[in-house]
């Protein structure tokens, strides 16, 4: 495997400072015009969401501003003045910050995982034609989108809701605090559930239902329309600041899943399966979302709340000390393995049951900790397979599946389970910080369109084992039976 990174002395100008605000940390790195990370020019500040048993999932937006400012200060060194041509930012999707007239946050940042608006989701599903909403906005009615969150805030904290002058994503708020101006990227706007996926404009009907005015939202900008803003960092004088995008789009671009023939599997704390299509699909299957990302492309896919989170739960609560997890995952499947629906923090795709909880079935006195681990990770793979089946209805049979994320690196042997469950080859992308890489690449499309990008490093392809097809077909059927009885019937 080649060293994808490059020393600063060999880096091709222009450079891009890429920033990523994720679920567990804020990160930054310098990338050269070929899209290669610059050696010894990265910085990370860990953080965690504030969570509660009532569904709370928030983070202090000003804490994140301080984190990102620390990263920029560490990387935008004076000796780089004139070399950094752009700053690009991605964040986790579906964030929300209420901002007052003074430009300061009046609310915490509500994250995609905050499920306290579940009751409002139920009410909206009774009021609206959810199928029509999905076809118009590309999103279902769910606690991770903003219409229900707006209604929850309006009903539970009316004074605070009324005091908000502007509603922003976390990335927009970062820019406002750092630059004094802001805008929202098309993909970030799409992930709110408030965008008309065909026109690229804010959807009046969803704004009315949410109780917010158009003037309270930012201007929408496609990725090729950066902000012209000056910052306090001398090394960034003249640099263009690209509108904030979502980590999902960045992840696809970062692992070269940038065309309709390549499907990206992201497997981190949460997960997703996505394909970038060059047209607006006419009709969406019920389990998928479709996010407009620029004037000509849409990101089609489904999201899973619990991937790495499921593995972490097992490691913290099941006796796995001394267990060779790689051996557990590469062993031949055993029919007595428990069937697990891995909804530890609710379901998004494909059923969008926000209140769903994990189900551990077929557990007996003979079940061991390794069997429970295997069953849970099979359940995660089968969750991806459910998304893949609906993707195929719109995008057709994929030619290539590429996978990235913390789980693919911490548990690389799980990719064999995934390949067997999907019945398709899976190629692991081995570069680190692929989301940062994709954020940089999108900016380079504008800053350095004529320079060839360096290919990403990949590992050996995991081929599905034909003899295991019947086993996984049976597992998928058992999964669906349990889902219909417990989740859909609950």
C-alpha positions as CSV (number, residue, x, y, z in Angstrom):
1,X,0.0,0.0,0.0
2,X,1.4,3.4,-0.9
3,X,1.7,6.3,1.5
4,X,-1.2,8.5,0.5
5,X,0.2,11.5,2.5
6,X,2.7,14.0,1.2
7,X,5.3,16.2,3.0
8,X,4.6,19.9,2.9
9,X,7.7,20.5,0.8
10,X,6.3,18.3,-2.0
11,X,2.6,19.4,-1.6
12,X,1.1,21.0,-4.7
13,X,-0.6,24.4,-4.4
14,X,-3.2,25.5,-3.8
15,X,-3.8,24.0,-0.4
16,X,-7.1,23.5,1.3
17,X,-7.8,23.6,5.0
18,X,-10.5,21.0,5.6
19,X,-12.6,20.9,8.8
20,X,-14.9,18.1,10.0
21,X,-17.2,18.3,13.1
22,X,-18.2,14.7,13.8
23,X,-20.1,12.9,16.6
24,X,-16.9,12.3,18.7
25,X,-14.5,15.0,17.7
26,X,-13.7,18.1,15.6
27,X,-10.9,17.5,13.2
28,X,-8.9,19.5,10.7
29,X,-6.2,18.8,8.1
30,X,-4.3,20.4,5.2
31,X,-4.7,18.9,1.7
32,X,-2.8,19.6,-1.4
33,X,-4.2,20.2,-4.9
34,X,-3.9,16.5,-5.7
35,X,-6.2,15.8,-2.6
36,X,-3.4,14.3,-0.5
37,X,-3.2,15.0,3.2
38,X,-0.1,17.0,4.2
39,X,2.1,15.2,6.7
40,X,2.1,16.6,10.3
41,X,-0.6,19.1,9.4
42,X,-3.7,17.7,11.2
43,X,-5.3,18.5,14.5
44,X,-8.1,16.9,16.5
45,X,-10.2,18.0,19.5
46,X,-12.4,15.2,21.1
47,X,-15.9,15.9,22.3
48,X,-19.0,14.0,23.1
49,X,-22.7,14.7,23.0
50,X,-24.7,15.3,26.1
51,X,-27.3,12.5,26.2
52,X,-30.2,11.5,28.5
53,X,-32.7,8.7,28.9
54,X,-35.4,11.0,27.7
55,X,-33.8,11.1,24.2
56,X,-31.6,14.2,24.7
57,X,-28.7,14.5,22.4
58,X,-27.0,17.9,22.3
59,X,-23.7,19.7,22.3
60,X,-22.7,23.2,23.2
61,X,-22.3,25.1,19.9
62,X,-19.9,27.6,21.4
63,X,-17.7,24.7,22.7
64,X,-17.5,23.5,19.1
65,X,-16.6,27.1,17.9
66,X,-13.7,27.1,20.3
67,X,-12.6,23.6,19.1
68,X,-12.7,24.7,15.4
69,X,-10.8,27.9,16.2
70,X,-8.2,25.9,18.0
71,X,-7.8,23.7,14.9
72,X,-7.6,26.6,12.5
73,X,-5.0,28.3,14.7
74,X,-2.9,25.1,14.8
75,X,-3.0,24.6,11.1
76,X,-3.2,28.0,9.5
77,X,0.4,28.9,10.4
78,X,1.9,32.2,9.3
79,X,4.5,30.5,7.0
80,X,1.6,29.2,4.9
81,X,0.3,32.6,4.0
82,X,-0.5,32.7,0.3
83,X,-0.6,28.9,0.0
84,X,-4.0,28.1,1.5
85,X,-6.6,29.0,-1.1
86,X,-9.8,27.7,0.6
87,X,-11.4,26.5,3.8
88,X,-14.0,23.7,3.6
89,X,-16.2,22.5,6.4
90,X,-18.5,19.5,6.9
91,X,-20.5,18.6,10.0
92,X,-22.7,15.8,11.2
93,X,-26.1,16.2,9.5
94,X,-29.4,17.5,10.9
95,X,-28.0,19.8,13.5
96,X,-30.0,22.8,14.8
97,X,-29.0,26.0,16.7
98,X,-31.3,28.8,17.6
99,X,-29.5,32.2,17.3
100,X,-30.5,35.5,18.8
101,X,-30.3,39.1,17.4
102,X,-26.8,39.4,18.7
103,X,-25.6,36.4,16.7
104,X,-25.2,34.3,19.8
105,X,-26.7,30.9,20.4
106,X,-29.9,30.8,22.5
107,X,-30.2,27.1,22.4
108,X,-27.9,24.1,22.6
109,X,-27.1,22.4,19.3
110,X,-29.7,19.7,18.9
111,X,-28.1,16.7,17.1
112,X,-29.6,14.2,14.7
113,X,-29.9,11.7,17.5
114,X,-32.1,13.8,19.8
115,X,-35.4,12.0,19.8
116,X,-37.4,14.1,22.2
117,X,-39.7,15.2,19.4
118,X,-41.0,11.6,18.8
119,X,-44.5,12.6,19.9
120,X,-44.5,15.5,17.3
121,X,-43.4,13.0,14.6
122,X,-46.5,10.9,15.4
123,X,-48.7,13.9,15.3
124,X,-47.3,15.0,11.9
125,X,-47.8,11.6,10.5
126,X,-51.5,11.9,11.3
127,X,-51.7,15.4,9.8
128,X,-49.6,15.0,6.6
129,X,-49.4,12.6,3.8
130,X,-45.9,11.3,4.6
131,X,-45.5,9.6,1.2
132,X,-46.1,13.0,-0.5
133,X,-43.7,14.7,1.9
134,X,-41.0,12.2,1.1
135,X,-41.4,12.6,-2.6
136,X,-41.3,16.4,-2.4
137,X,-38.4,16.8,0.2
138,X,-36.6,13.5,-0.1
139,X,-37.1,12.8,3.6
140,X,-39.5,11.0,5.8
141,X,-41.2,12.5,8.9
142,X,-38.7,11.6,11.6
143,X,-37.1,12.9,14.8
144,X,-33.8,13.5,13.0
145,X,-35.3,16.1,10.7
146,X,-36.3,19.6,11.7
147,X,-40.0,20.0,11.1
148,X,-40.9,17.9,14.2
149,X,-38.1,19.4,16.2
150,X,-39.4,22.9,15.5
151,X,-42.9,21.9,16.6
152,X,-41.5,20.3,19.8
153,X,-39.6,23.4,20.7
154,X,-42.6,25.6,19.9
155,X,-44.8,23.4,22.2
156,X,-42.4,22.8,25.0
157,X,-40.4,26.0,25.2
158,X,-42.5,28.7,23.5
159,X,-40.7,31.7,24.9
160,X,-37.3,30.4,23.8
161,X,-38.7,29.5,20.4
162,X,-40.1,33.0,20.0
163,X,-36.8,34.6,21.0
164,X,-34.9,33.0,18.2
165,X,-34.2,35.3,15.3
166,X,-32.4,32.8,13.0
167,X,-32.2,29.0,12.9
168,X,-29.0,27.5,11.7
169,X,-27.1,24.3,11.4
170,X,-24.0,23.9,13.5
171,X,-21.7,24.7,10.6
172,X,-23.6,27.9,9.7
173,X,-23.2,29.0,13.3
174,X,-19.5,28.3,13.2
175,X,-19.1,30.5,10.2
176,X,-21.2,33.2,11.7
177,X,-19.0,33.3,14.8
178,X,-15.7,33.1,13.0
179,X,-16.5,35.2,9.9
180,X,-19.4,37.4,10.8
181,X,-21.4,36.0,7.8
182,X,-22.8,32.6,6.8
183,X,-24.6,30.5,4.3
184,X,-25.8,27.0,4.1
185,X,-24.6,24.4,1.5
186,X,-27.3,22.6,-0.5
187,X,-26.7,19.3,1.1
188,X,-26.9,20.7,4.6
189,X,-30.2,22.3,3.7
190,X,-31.5,19.0,2.2
191,X,-30.7,17.1,5.4
192,X,-33.1,19.4,7.3
193,X,-36.1,17.9,5.6
194,X,-37.1,21.4,4.7
195,X,-35.8,21.6,1.1
196,X,-37.7,20.9,-2.1
197,X,-35.4,18.3,-3.7
198,X,-36.4,19.2,-7.2
199,X,-36.1,23.0,-7.1
200,X,-33.3,23.4,-4.5
201,X,-35.3,26.0,-2.6
202,X,-36.7,26.0,1.0
203,X,-40.1,24.3,0.9
204,X,-42.9,26.7,1.9
205,X,-45.2,23.9,3.1
206,X,-42.7,22.4,5.5
207,X,-41.7,25.8,6.9
208,X,-45.4,26.5,7.6
209,X,-45.8,23.2,9.4
210,X,-42.7,23.8,11.4
211,X,-43.7,27.4,12.3
212,X,-40.7,29.1,11.0
213,X,-40.3,32.0,8.5
214,X,-38.1,32.0,5.4
215,X,-36.3,35.0,6.7
216,X,-35.1,32.9,9.7
217,X,-33.1,30.6,7.4
218,X,-29.8,31.2,5.6
219,X,-29.2,31.6,1.9
220,X,-28.6,28.3,0.2
221,X,-25.4,28.0,-1.8
222,X,-24.2,25.2,-4.1
223,X,-20.7,23.9,-3.3
224,X,-19.1,26.0,-6.1
225,X,-20.2,29.3,-4.6
226,X,-17.8,30.0,-1.7
227,X,-18.2,32.9,0.7
228,X,-15.9,35.9,0.2
229,X,-15.0,36.6,3.8
230,X,-11.9,37.8,5.7
231,X,-10.8,36.1,8.9
232,X,-8.4,37.0,11.7
233,X,-5.9,34.4,10.6
234,X,-3.2,36.0,8.4
235,X,-2.5,32.7,6.6
236,X,-6.1,32.7,5.4
237,X,-6.1,36.1,3.8
238,X,-7.8,35.8,0.5
239,X,-8.9,32.2,1.1
240,X,-12.4,31.3,0.1
241,X,-14.7,29.7,2.7
242,X,-16.9,27.0,1.1
243,X,-20.5,26.6,2.4
244,X,-20.9,23.9,5.0
245,X,-21.7,20.4,3.7
246,X,-22.8,17.3,5.4
247,X,-20.5,14.5,6.4
248,X,-22.5,12.0,4.3
249,X,-21.7,13.8,1.1
250,X,-18.1,14.3,2.1
251,X,-17.7,10.6,3.0
252,X,-18.9,9.5,-0.4
253,X,-16.5,11.9,-2.2
254,X,-13.7,10.9,0.1
255,X,-13.7,7.3,-0.9
256,X,-14.3,7.9,-4.6
257,X,-18.0,6.9,-4.5
258,X,-18.7,9.9,-6.7
259,X,-20.6,8.3,-9.5
260,X,-23.8,6.3,-10.0
261,X,-22.0,2.9,-10.4
262,X,-20.3,3.0,-6.9
263,X,-22.2,2.6,-3.6
264,X,-20.6,3.8,-0.4
265,X,-21.0,2.0,2.9
266,X,-20.1,4.2,5.8
267,X,-19.6,2.4,9.1
268,X,-18.8,4.6,12.1
269,X,-20.8,5.3,15.3
270,X,-23.8,5.4,12.9
271,X,-23.8,4.2,9.4
272,X,-25.2,4.7,5.9
273,X,-25.4,3.3,2.4
274,X,-25.4,5.9,-0.3
275,X,-25.0,6.4,-4.1
276,X,-24.5,9.7,-5.8
277,X,-26.8,9.9,-8.8
278,X,-26.7,12.5,-11.6
279,X,-30.4,13.0,-11.9
280,X,-33.4,13.6,-9.6
281,X,-35.1,10.2,-9.1
282,X,-38.8,10.4,-10.0
283,X,-40.1,8.1,-7.3
284,X,-38.4,7.1,-4.0
285,X,-38.8,3.8,-2.2
286,X,-40.3,4.4,1.3
287,X,-37.2,3.5,3.2
288,X,-34.7,5.8,1.5
289,X,-33.9,9.5,1.5
290,X,-32.8,11.6,-1.4
291,X,-30.7,14.7,-0.7
292,X,-30.1,17.3,-3.3
293,X,-26.4,18.2,-3.1
294,X,-25.9,20.6,-6.0
295,X,-27.7,21.8,-9.2
296,X,-27.3,18.4,-11.0
297,X,-26.7,15.6,-8.4
298,X,-28.5,13.9,-5.6
299,X,-27.4,11.6,-2.8
300,X,-29.7,8.6,-2.5
301,X,-29.5,6.2,0.4
302,X,-30.5,5.1,3.8
303,X,-29.0,5.7,7.3
304,X,-28.5,3.4,10.3
305,X,-28.4,4.8,13.8
306,X,-26.4,1.9,15.3
307,X,-23.2,0.4,13.7
308,X,-20.2,1.2,15.8
309,X,-22.6,2.0,18.6
310,X,-23.8,-1.6,18.6
311,X,-20.2,-2.9,18.7
312,X,-19.4,-0.5,21.6
313,X,-22.4,-1.7,23.5
314,X,-21.3,-5.3,23.2
315,X,-17.7,-4.5,24.3
316,X,-18.9,-2.6,27.3
317,X,-21.7,-4.9,28.5
318,X,-20.9,-8.5,27.3
319,X,-18.0,-10.6,28.5
320,X,-15.7,-10.6,25.5
321,X,-12.3,-10.4,27.3
322,X,-9.8,-12.6,25.6
323,X,-12.1,-13.3,22.6
324,X,-10.5,-13.1,19.2
325,X,-13.3,-11.0,17.5
326,X,-11.7,-11.5,14.1
327,X,-12.0,-15.2,14.4
328,X,-15.6,-14.9,15.5
329,X,-16.4,-12.9,12.4
330,X,-14.6,-15.0,9.9
331,X,-15.9,-18.4,11.3
332,X,-18.5,-20.3,9.3
333,X,-22.0,-19.2,10.3
334,X,-23.8,-21.3,12.9
335,X,-27.6,-21.7,12.8
336,X,-27.9,-21.3,16.5
337,X,-26.6,-17.7,16.5
338,X,-29.0,-15.2,18.0
339,X,-31.0,-13.0,15.7
340,X,-30.5,-9.3,16.6
341,X,-32.4,-6.2,15.5
342,X,-29.7,-3.7,16.4
343,X,-31.8,-0.6,17.2
344,X,-30.0,0.6,20.3
345,X,-31.0,4.2,19.6
346,X,-34.0,3.8,17.3
347,X,-34.4,3.1,13.6
348,X,-34.0,5.3,10.6
349,X,-33.9,3.3,7.3
350,X,-35.8,1.5,6.3
351,X,-38.8,1.6,8.6
352,X,-38.1,5.0,10.3
353,X,-39.3,3.8,13.7
354,X,-37.7,6.4,15.9
355,X,-38.9,4.6,19.1
356,X,-37.6,1.2,18.1
357,X,-35.2,-0.6,20.5
358,X,-32.8,-3.5,20.1
359,X,-34.2,-7.0,20.1
360,X,-32.1,-10.0,21.0
361,X,-34.0,-13.1,19.9
362,X,-33.3,-16.8,19.8
363,X,-31.1,-16.6,22.9
364,X,-30.8,-19.8,24.9
365,X,-28.8,-21.2,27.8
366,X,-26.3,-22.4,25.3
367,X,-25.7,-18.9,23.8
368,X,-22.2,-17.6,24.5
369,X,-20.8,-14.1,24.5
370,X,-19.1,-14.6,21.1
371,X,-22.3,-15.9,19.6
372,X,-24.1,-12.8,20.8
373,X,-21.4,-10.7,19.3
374,X,-21.6,-12.5,16.0
375,X,-25.4,-12.3,16.0
376,X,-25.4,-8.5,16.6
377,X,-22.9,-7.8,13.9
378,X,-24.8,-10.0,11.5
379,X,-27.9,-7.9,12.4
380,X,-26.0,-4.8,11.5
381,X,-25.0,-6.3,8.1
382,X,-28.6,-7.3,7.5
383,X,-29.7,-3.8,8.2
384,X,-27.4,-2.6,5.4
385,X,-28.9,-5.3,3.2
386,X,-32.4,-4.0,3.7
387,X,-31.2,-0.5,2.5
388,X,-29.3,-2.1,-0.5
389,X,-32.5,-3.9,-1.7
390,X,-34.4,-0.5,-1.9
391,X,-31.4,1.2,-3.5
392,X,-31.4,-1.3,-6.3
393,X,-35.0,-0.4,-7.1
394,X,-33.9,3.1,-8.1
395,X,-30.2,2.9,-9.0
396,X,-30.1,-0.7,-10.4
397,X,-27.5,-3.3,-9.5
398,X,-24.3,-1.6,-8.4
399,X,-21.0,-2.3,-10.0
400,X,-18.9,-1.6,-7.0
401,X,-19.3,-1.3,-3.2
402,X,-16.7,0.6,-1.2
403,X,-16.6,0.7,2.6
404,X,-15.0,3.1,5.1
405,X,-15.3,4.3,8.6
406,X,-14.1,3.4,12.1
407,X,-15.8,0.0,12.2
408,X,-14.2,-1.1,8.9
409,X,-10.8,-0.4,10.5
410,X,-11.4,-1.6,14.0
411,X,-13.3,-4.7,12.9
412,X,-12.0,-5.4,9.3
413,X,-13.2,-9.0,9.4
414,X,-16.8,-7.7,9.7
415,X,-16.6,-6.8,6.1
416,X,-16.8,-10.5,5.2
417,X,-20.0,-10.7,7.1
418,X,-21.3,-7.7,5.2
419,X,-20.2,-9.1,1.8
420,X,-22.0,-12.4,2.6
421,X,-25.2,-10.6,3.8
422,X,-25.2,-8.4,0.6
423,X,-24.2,-11.1,-1.7
424,X,-21.8,-8.7,-3.3
425,X,-18.0,-7.9,-3.2
426,X,-17.0,-5.2,-0.7
427,X,-13.8,-3.1,-1.2
428,X,-12.4,-1.5,2.0
429,X,-10.9,2.0,1.6
430,X,-8.0,2.1,3.9
431,X,-7.2,5.8,4.1
432,X,-7.9,7.6,7.4
433,X,-10.2,10.6,7.7
434,X,-12.0,9.9,4.4
435,X,-14.7,12.5,5.4
436,X,-12.0,15.2,5.7
437,X,-10.6,14.0,2.4
438,X,-14.0,14.4,0.6
439,X,-14.6,17.8,2.0
440,X,-11.2,18.9,0.6
441,X,-11.9,17.4,-2.8
442,X,-15.2,19.2,-3.2
443,X,-13.4,22.5,-2.6
444,X,-10.6,21.5,-5.0
445,X,-13.2,21.0,-7.7
446,X,-13.5,24.8,-7.7
447,X,-10.0,25.8,-6.7
448,X,-7.9,23.4,-8.8
449,X,-10.1,21.8,-11.4
450,X,-7.3,20.9,-13.8
451,X,-5.1,18.9,-11.4
452,X,-5.4,15.1,-11.3
453,X,-6.3,13.8,-7.9
454,X,-4.3,11.0,-6.2
455,X,-6.2,7.7,-6.0
456,X,-7.2,6.4,-2.5
457,X,-5.6,3.3,-1.0
458,X,-7.8,0.2,-0.8
459,X,-7.5,-3.2,0.8
460,X,-8.2,-6.7,-0.5
461,X,-11.8,-7.2,-1.8
462,X,-14.1,-9.3,0.4
463,X,-15.9,-11.7,-1.9
464,X,-19.2,-13.3,-0.8
465,X,-19.0,-17.0,-0.2
466,X,-21.7,-18.7,-2.3
467,X,-22.2,-21.5,0.2
468,X,-23.3,-19.0,2.8
469,X,-26.1,-17.5,0.7
470,X,-28.8,-19.8,2.0
471,X,-27.8,-19.1,5.6
472,X,-28.1,-15.3,5.1
473,X,-31.3,-15.6,3.2
474,X,-32.8,-17.5,6.2
475,X,-31.4,-14.9,8.6
476,X,-32.9,-12.0,6.5
477,X,-36.3,-13.8,6.6
478,X,-36.1,-14.3,10.3
479,X,-35.1,-10.6,10.7
480,X,-38.1,-9.5,8.7
481,X,-40.5,-11.7,10.7
482,X,-39.2,-10.2,14.0
483,X,-39.3,-6.7,12.6
484,X,-43.0,-7.0,11.5
485,X,-44.0,-8.5,14.8
486,X,-42.1,-6.2,17.2
487,X,-41.1,-3.0,15.4
488,X,-43.7,-2.5,12.7
489,X,-46.5,-4.0,14.9
490,X,-45.4,-2.1,18.0
